[in-house]
Amino acid sequence: MELNHFTYGWVNPALAYGISFLGSLLGLICTAKARGYQGAGHPTRWLVLAAVAIGGTGIWMMHFMAMLGFTVAGDDVRYDVSITLASAVAAVGVVGVGLYIVGTGELSLPRLLGGGVFTGVGVAIMHYMGMAAMRVHGDISYDYRLVAASVAIAVVAATVALWFTVVIQTPGLITLAAAIMGVAVCGMHYTGMAALQVHENPGRTQVGGTEPFSFLMPVILFAGIAMIVVLYTVLTAPEEDEHAHRARAGLNG
């Protein structure tokens, strides 16, 4: 069966990259805030927000947006909503664990590699969970060479991303790192999608699931609220830091 990953041209890839860049950018800003809180407070809040931004928006929302451009000729593509939502939770969870591994304690090569492998494999699993949620009138199989390549890309991208969260601090470098992360995430996604094969199965007459555009608005609404919360927290952080500094100065005085 003929597959089309760019049904609407470059609209979906461009939106997917933009979303991945934005999520990565906010996530890297949050991890920079977490590092700034070392010794002066607890960084957990910032690490959680970073996991939501990078895992929820930078990775999962990118995947969801790109999948909207995927179609099978002569067939309707539907999705199992529960598996789709579970993949979102998985994305946030594995990124959160990876950030915790490298963001607490002194950074070392074993920590970085361990966190990168865990997060990369987790992100790849999330991606294939999202693909497993697809329902079509056919049998799905994969080119496992491309599957292996997508997992390798995910591990390398996750390791580099975690390294970025520790060493990148200046606004210019954070923006550049977010741009690189967006390319890596999109590259992993489309490599994994290239591994997908759908074979016609005339005996499969009924397909369950929901059309993706039917739950597009709830997903966008939820993701938008999450990003507004993250952005608001980032923008109000300088004021909170100033209040905390004055409070400490008053106690010391």
C-alpha positions in Angstrom: 0.0 0.0 0.0 1.3 3.5 -0.9 2.3 5.6 2.1 2.5 9.4 2.1 4.4 11.1 5.0 3.9 14.6 3.5 0.3 14.7 2.6 0.1 18.4 3.1 3.5 19.2 1.8 5.9 20.9 4.1 3.2 22.2 6.4 3.4 19.4 8.9 7.2 19.0 8.9 7.6 22.8 9.4 5.1 22.9 12.2 6.6 19.8 13.8 10.1 21.4 13.7 8.8 24.7 15.1 7.0 22.9 18.0 10.1 20.8 18.7 12.3 23.9 18.7 10.0 25.8 21.0 9.7 22.9 23.5 13.4 22.3 23.5 14.1 26.1 24.0 11.8 26.4 27.0 13.1 23.1 28.4 16.7 24.3 28.2 15.8 27.6 29.8 14.2 25.6 32.7 17.2 23.4 33.1 19.4 26.5 33.3 17.1 27.8 36.0 17.5 24.4 37.8 21.2 24.7 37.8 21.0 28.3 39.1 19.0 27.0 42.1 21.7 24.6 43.3 22.6 25.6 46.8 19.9 28.2 47.0 16.7 26.1 46.7 15.4 22.9 45.2 15.6 22.5 41.4 12.8 19.9 41.2 10.2 22.4 39.9 12.4 23.4 37.1 13.3 19.9 36.1 9.6 18.9 36.0 8.8 21.9 33.8 11.8 21.0 31.6 10.5 17.5 31.2 7.0 18.8 30.3 8.5 21.2 27.8 11.0 18.9 26.1 9.2 15.6 26.5 5.6 16.8 26.1 6.1 19.5 23.5 9.6 19.1 22.0 9.2 15.4 21.4 5.6 14.2 21.7 3.8 17.1 20.2 6.3 17.1 17.4 5.5 13.5 16.8 1.7 14.1 16.9 1.9 17.0 14.5 4.1 15.1 12.0 1.8 12.1 12.2 -1.1 14.3 11.0 0.6 14.4 7.6 0.8 10.6 7.3 -1.8 8.9 5.1 -2.3 5.6 3.4 -3.6 5.7 -0.1 -7.2 4.7 -0.3 -7.5 4.1 3.4 -8.5 6.0 6.6 -5.8 6.1 9.3 -7.2 6.0 12.8 -5.6 6.0 16.2 -6.2 4.3 19.6 -6.5 7.3 21.9 -5.4 5.5 25.0 -2.1 4.3 23.5 -1.6 7.7 22.0 -2.0 9.4 25.4 0.2 6.8 27.1 3.0 7.6 24.7 2.7 11.3 25.8 3.1 10.3 29.4 6.0 8.1 28.5 7.8 10.9 26.7 7.5 13.2 29.7 8.5 10.5 32.1 11.7 9.3 30.3 12.9 12.8 29.8 12.2 13.6 33.4 14.3 10.6 34.6 17.1 11.5 32.2 17.2 15.1 33.5 17.2 13.9 37.0 20.1 11.5 36.3 22.3 14.2 34.8 20.9 17.2 36.7 21.5 16.0 40.3 25.0 15.4 41.6 28.3 15.9 39.8 28.2 15.2 36.1 30.3 12.3 34.9 30.6 10.4 31.7 28.8 7.3 33.1 25.9 9.5 34.3 25.7 11.2 30.9 25.9 8.0 28.9 23.5 6.2 31.3 21.0 9.0 31.1 21.4 9.3 27.4 20.8 5.6 26.7 17.8 5.5 29.0 16.2 8.6 27.6 17.0 7.8 24.0 15.6 4.2 24.2 12.6 5.6 26.1 11.9 8.2 23.4 12.2 5.6 20.7 9.7 3.4 22.6 7.4 6.4 22.9 7.7 6.9 19.1 6.8 3.3 18.3 4.0 3.4 20.9 2.5 6.2 18.9 2.9 4.2 15.7 1.4 1.1 17.4 -1.7 3.2 18.0 -2.4 3.4 14.3 -5.3 1.5 12.9 -5.4 0.8 9.1 -7.0 -1.7 6.8 -3.7 -3.6 6.4 -0.9 -5.4 8.2 1.9 -3.2 9.6 5.5 -4.3 9.6 8.9 -2.6 9.9 12.3 -2.4 8.2 14.4 -3.3 11.3 17.5 -1.7 9.9 15.7 1.7 9.8 14.2 0.9 13.3 17.8 0.4 14.6 18.9 3.6 12.9 16.0 5.5 14.5 16.9 4.2 18.0 20.6 5.1 17.5 19.6 8.6 16.4 17.3 8.8 19.5 20.1 7.7 21.9 22.7 10.1 20.4 20.2 13.0 20.3 19.2 12.3 23.9 22.8 12.2 25.1 23.7 15.4 23.4 20.5 17.1 24.6 21.2 16.1 28.2 24.8 17.4 27.8 23.3 20.6 26.5 21.1 20.9 29.6 24.2 20.8 31.8 26.7 23.0 30.0 24.7 25.5 28.0 23.9 28.7 29.8 24.0 31.8 27.5 20.9 32.7 25.5 22.6 32.4 22.1 23.9 28.9 22.8 20.6 27.8 24.3 18.8 28.9 21.1 21.4 27.1 18.9 21.1 24.0 21.1 17.3 24.0 20.8 17.6 24.3 17.0 19.9 21.3 16.9 17.6 19.3 19.2 14.7 20.1 16.9 16.6 18.7 13.9 17.6 15.6 15.8 14.0 14.9 17.1 12.5 15.3 13.6 15.3 13.2 12.1 14.5 10.4 14.5 10.8 10.6 13.8 11.0 10.5 10.0 13.6 7.8 10.1 11.2 5.7 12.2 8.4 6.5 9.9 10.5 5.4 6.9 10.8 2.0 8.5 7.0 1.6 8.4 5.4 -0.7 5.9 1.7 -1.4 5.4 0.6 -4.5 3.5 -2.9 -4.8 2.1 -5.2 -7.2 4.0 -8.5 -7.7 2.2 -9.9 -9.6 5.1 -9.6 -6.7 7.5 -12.9 -4.9 6.9 -13.3 -3.1 10.2 -10.8 -0.7 11.9 -11.4 0.8 15.3 -9.9 3.9 16.7 -10.5 7.7 16.2 -9.6 10.0 13.4 -6.6 12.1 14.4 -8.2 15.4 13.6 -11.1 14.6 15.9 -8.9 14.9 19.0 -6.6 17.5 17.6 -8.2 20.5 19.4 -8.1 18.9 22.9 -4.4 18.0 22.4 -3.6 21.5 21.2 -5.6 23.0 24.1 -3.8 20.9 26.7 -0.4 21.4 25.2 -1.1 25.2 24.9 -2.0 25.4 28.6 1.1 23.5 29.6 3.3 25.8 27.6 1.6 28.9 29.0 2.3 27.6 32.5 6.0 26.9 31.6 6.4 30.3 29.9 4.7 32.2 32.7 6.9 30.5 35.3 10.0 31.4 33.2 9.0 35.0 32.8 8.2 35.5 36.5 11.3 33.7 37.7 13.5 36.9 37.8 10.9 38.6 40.1 10.8 35.5 42.4 14.6 35.4 42.5 14.8 39.1 43.5 12.3 38.5 46.3 14.2 35.5 47.5 17.5 37.5 47.4 16.0 40.4 49.4 14.6 37.9 51.9 18.0 36.3 52.4 19.7 39.7 52.6 17.2 40.8 55.3 17.9 37.6 57.3 21.6 38.1 57.0 21.3 41.7 58.0 
